[in-house]
Amino acid sequence: MKLFLYKPLIKDAFVPDNNKLGAVISPQVRPTEVKELAQSLAQGFRKSFPDRDLSVLMYAPDKQLILTARYDAQSKQIEYQAAS
C-alpha cells in the first residue's frame, strides 16, 4: 500500500499486526473527513490482504483513538465504530 499518497493527511502509520493498520491523522484533516479517509485506507489495505478481515485504526494528532473501520472479507463491507 502506498501511504506516501496520503502524506499530507497522515502524520504516522504503523501495522501493529498483520490485520491492523494504525494511522495518525494530521491536524489539517477535518472531523468530517476521517471516515472517508479510513474507508480509503481500508480499501488500499484490502488490496494487500484480499481474503482477510482487516481493521484500520484512526488516531487524532494527539494519538487518541477516534475511529475504527473494520472490513469483513466475507461480506465485503466496512463497519465503523467511533471511539468512546
C-alpha positions in Angstrom: 0.0 0.0 0.0 1.4 3.4 -1.0 1.0 5.5 2.2 3.0 8.3 0.7 -0.1 9.3 -1.3 -1.7 10.2 2.0 1.3 12.1 3.3 -0.4 15.5 3.7 -3.2 13.8 5.7 -1.4 11.1 7.7 1.4 12.1 10.2 2.3 8.5 11.1 1.2 5.0 10.2 2.0 1.6 11.7 1.0 -2.0 11.5 0.5 -3.5 15.0 -0.2 -6.9 13.5 -1.0 -8.3 10.0 -4.7 -7.5 10.2 -4.5 -3.9 11.5 -3.3 -0.6 10.2 -3.0 2.4 12.5 -2.9 5.9 11.1 -2.3 9.2 13.0 -4.0 12.0 11.1 -2.6 15.4 10.6 -4.2 18.5 12.1 -5.4 19.5 8.6 -7.9 16.6 8.5 -11.4 17.8 9.4 -13.5 15.6 11.6 -16.0 15.1 8.7 -13.1 13.7 6.6 -12.0 11.0 9.0 -14.5 8.3 8.0 -13.8 8.8 4.3 -10.0 8.6 4.9 -10.5 5.4 6.9 -12.5 3.9 4.1 -9.8 4.8 1.5 -7.1 3.3 3.7 -9.2 0.1 4.3 -9.7 -0.3 0.5 -5.9 0.1 -0.1 -5.1 -2.3 2.8 -7.6 -4.8 1.4 -5.6 -5.0 -1.9 -2.6 -6.3 0.0 -4.7 -8.8 2.0 -7.8 -9.6 -0.1 -9.1 -12.6 1.9 -8.6 -11.3 5.4 -10.8 -9.4 7.9 -8.9 -6.1 8.5 -9.1 -3.1 10.8 -8.0 0.5 10.3 -7.5 2.4 13.5 -7.6 6.2 13.1 -5.9 8.4 15.7 -6.1 12.1 16.3 -2.9 14.1 16.1 -2.6 13.7 19.9 -2.6 9.9 19.3 -6.0 9.3 20.8 -8.1 6.7 19.0 -11.1 8.3 17.3 -12.4 5.7 14.8 -12.1 2.1 13.9 -13.0 0.8 10.5 -13.5 -3.0 10.3 -13.5 -4.7 6.9 -15.3 -8.0 6.7 -13.8 -10.1 3.9 -16.8 -12.4 3.6 -19.4 -9.6 3.3 -17.0 -7.1 1.7 -18.5 -4.4 4.0 -16.8 -1.9 6.2 -18.2 -1.2 9.6 -17.3 1.9 11.5 -17.1 2.4 15.3 -16.3 5.8 16.9 -14.1 5.7 19.9 -15.9 6.3 23.2 
